[in-house]
């Protein structure tokens, strides 16, 4: 019988090395978890108050409706009055409610899906 054919005892060296590697890995994970982030920014971002954000959006929307926003040409009231005045002037037999002062794209009728 040679040395390769005989069963050997428990591999103590392999078991100890495996356990040492396991504990070393767990220890490094804990060190990495609890250490400060040296690569990230030092400043802490504060979260905006949702109520304040909502009030800001409502104020901006109201400014657009009132026409006080710099991106708006007319307020809602003035634009509505202008459209209604144009429709009043353009009433006829064909359009009893009047025509709008801008072109309207015709709405295409929905098509039935083809059967295969």
Secondary structure, 3 states (H helix, E strand, C coil): CCCCCCCCCCCHHHHHHHHHHHHHHHHHHHHHHHCCCCCCCCCCCCCCCHHHHHHHHHHHHHHHHHCCCCCCCCCHHHHHHHHHHHHHHCCCCCCCCCCCCCCCCCCCCCCCCCCC
